[in-house]
Amino acid sequence: MGKLTDAMTFAIAAHGDAKRKGDGTPAIFHAMEAAAVAATLTSDEDVLAAAVLHDTVEDCGVRPEELRARFGDRVADLVAAETEDKMRHLPPEESWHTRKKAAVARLRAETDPGAAAVTLGDKLSNLRALYRAKLLAGGAMWDAFNQKDPAAHHWYYRAVADALFGLSKTPAWQEYDRLIRLVFDEDKTAPEAAGEAGRDSA
């Protein structure tokens, strides 16, 4: 069994019947979509395996050591780069900004280019879901999230786009940028100002 196939099998078992916050779709669909996006950026099997596994530690309780033993150091490190410290001693709404600022800083400091592909796969999948939710529910969609302020989400997704600017010539990054504009109505305000706000706040 190849590493990617093994990673998909492992992720299916790890996610089980878990559903995504917001749209209620099976969590494994997001993992597979993230890997499919990453596959438009690279054919590196370690990166694609990490993309499909990216939520297994954060959301499924898989131990990092288990990933390291089964998939190797690089896959485990790429998953770790995409894994938030949930700060479970705090209510999620209180820790949100701290967690997201740490995630952006970690992405900017990452030296393995594969981490950018994993992150873009994850965040583009998220934005696609947000855009669908906006079409269906409008502003009420934010009620499903711990952080209910759309301006905070806007800062985060734009800060990630800035951190991933090295991929800006790829269709995946361009779709990501376009969806930020659509989800957060950037073109009705000032996209340059929104971008600057993200850079200044990170």
C-alpha positions in Angstrom: 0.0 0.0 0.0 1.4 3.4 -0.9 1.8 6.2 1.6 -1.0 8.3 0.3 -3.4 5.4 0.1 -2.5 4.4 3.6 -3.0 8.0 4.8 -6.5 8.1 3.3 -7.4 4.8 4.9 -6.0 6.0 8.2 -7.9 9.4 8.0 -11.2 7.7 7.2 -10.9 5.6 10.3 -9.7 8.5 12.5 -12.5 10.8 11.4 -15.2 8.1 11.6 -18.7 9.7 11.5 -17.6 13.1 12.7 -19.3 16.1 11.0 -18.0 19.5 10.1 -19.0 22.5 12.1 -21.1 24.8 10.0 -22.4 22.7 7.2 -22.6 19.3 8.9 -20.8 17.4 6.1 -18.6 14.4 6.9 -15.3 15.7 8.2 -13.4 13.2 5.9 -14.8 15.1 2.9 -12.8 18.2 4.0 -9.7 16.1 4.5 -10.0 14.7 1.0 -10.7 18.1 -0.5 -7.7 19.6 1.2 -5.5 16.8 -0.4 -7.1 17.3 -3.8 -6.2 21.0 -3.7 -2.7 20.3 -2.5 -2.4 17.9 -5.5 -2.8 20.8 -7.9 0.3 22.3 -6.3 2.6 19.3 -5.9 2.9 15.6 -6.5 5.0 15.1 -3.4 3.5 12.1 -1.6 4.5 13.3 1.8 2.7 16.6 1.3 -0.4 14.9 0.0 -0.4 12.4 2.9 0.0 15.3 5.3 -2.9 17.2 3.7 -5.3 14.3 4.1 -4.1 13.7 7.7 -4.0 17.4 8.7 -6.9 17.3 11.2 -6.2 13.9 12.7 -4.2 15.2 15.7 -6.2 18.4 16.3 -9.7 16.9 15.9 -9.4 13.1 16.2 -7.1 12.6 19.2 -4.4 10.8 17.1 -1.0 11.0 18.9 1.7 12.8 16.9 4.0 9.8 17.7 1.6 7.5 15.9 1.8 9.5 12.7 5.6 9.7 13.0 5.9 5.9 13.4 3.5 5.1 10.6 4.2 7.9 8.0 7.6 9.2 8.8 9.1 12.4 10.2 8.3 14.7 7.4 4.6 13.9 7.3 4.3 14.2 11.0 6.1 17.5 11.0 3.8 18.8 8.2 0.8 17.8 10.2 2.2 19.4 13.3 2.7 22.7 11.4 -1.0 22.7 10.6 -2.2 21.7 14.1 -3.4 24.3 16.5 -2.9 24.3 20.2 -6.6 24.4 21.2 -5.8 25.9 24.6 -8.6 23.8 26.1 -8.1 25.5 29.5 -9.8 28.5 28.0 -13.3 28.9 26.3 -12.8 28.6 22.5 -14.2 32.1 21.9 -11.5 33.6 24.3 -8.6 31.7 22.8 -9.5 32.2 19.2 -7.4 35.3 18.4 -4.4 33.9 20.2 -4.6 30.6 18.4 -5.0 32.2 15.0 -2.2 34.6 15.4 0.1 31.7 16.5 -1.0 29.8 13.4 -0.2 32.6 11.0 3.2 33.2 12.7 4.0 29.5 12.5 3.1 29.5 8.8 5.3 32.5 8.1 8.3 30.9 9.8 7.9 27.5 8.2 10.8 26.4 6.0 9.3 23.3 4.3 7.5 24.5 1.2 5.2 21.6 1.6 3.5 23.3 4.5 2.2 26.0 2.3 0.5 23.4 0.1 -1.1 21.7 3.1 -2.3 25.0 4.5 -3.7 26.3 1.2 -5.6 23.0 0.7 -7.1 23.2 4.2 -8.0 26.9 4.0 -9.4 26.9 0.4 -11.7 24.0 1.4 -12.8 26.0 4.4 -13.5 29.1 2.2 -15.5 27.1 -0.3 -17.7 25.9 2.5 -18.1 29.4 3.9 -19.1 30.7 0.5 -21.8 28.0 0.2 -23.0 28.8 3.7 -23.2 32.5 2.8 -25.3 31.8 -0.2 -27.7 29.7 1.9 -27.8 31.5 5.2 -26.2 34.9 4.8 -24.8 36.5 8.0 -26.5 33.9 10.1 -23.9 31.4 9.1 -21.5 32.8 11.7 -23.8 31.6 14.5 -22.3 28.1 14.1 -18.8 29.2 15.0 -17.1 29.9 18.3 -15.9 33.2 16.8 -19.0 35.0 15.6 -17.4 38.2 14.4 -17.0 38.0 10.6 -14.3 40.7 10.7 -12.1 38.4 12.8 -12.4 35.6 10.3 -11.7 38.1 7.5 -8.5 39.2 9.2 -7.4 35.5 9.6 -8.1 34.4 6.0 -6.5 37.5 4.5 -3.4 37.1 6.8 -3.1 33.5 5.6 -3.3 34.6 2.0 -0.5 37.1 2.6 1.6 34.4 4.2 1.0 32.2 1.2 1.7 34.9 -1.4 4.5 32.7 -2.8 1.8 30.6 -4.3 -0.1 33.6 -5.8 0.4 32.6 -9.4 -1.4 29.3 -8.8 -5.1 28.8 -9.6 -5.6 27.5 -6.0 -4.3 30.7 -4.4 -6.2 32.8 -6.9 -9.4 31.0 -6.1 -8.7 31.5 -2.4 -8.2 35.2 -2.9 -11.4 35.5 -5.0 -13.4 33.7 -2.3 -12.1 35.9 0.5 -13.4 38.9 -1.6 -16.8 37.2 -2.1 -17.3 35.9 1.4 -16.2 39.1 3.2 -17.5 41.6 0.5 -14.0 43.1 0.1 -14.8 44.6 -3.2 -17.6 46.6 -1.6 -15.2 48.1 0.9 -11.5 48.5 0.3 -9.5 45.4 -0.5 -6.2 47.1 -0.1 -7.1 48.3 3.4 -8.4 44.8 4.3 -5.1 43.4 3.3 -3.1 45.9 5.2 -5.2 45.3 8.3 -4.4 41.6 8.1 -0.7 42.3 7.8 -0.7 44.8 10.7 -2.7 42.6 13.0 -0.8 39.3 12.6 
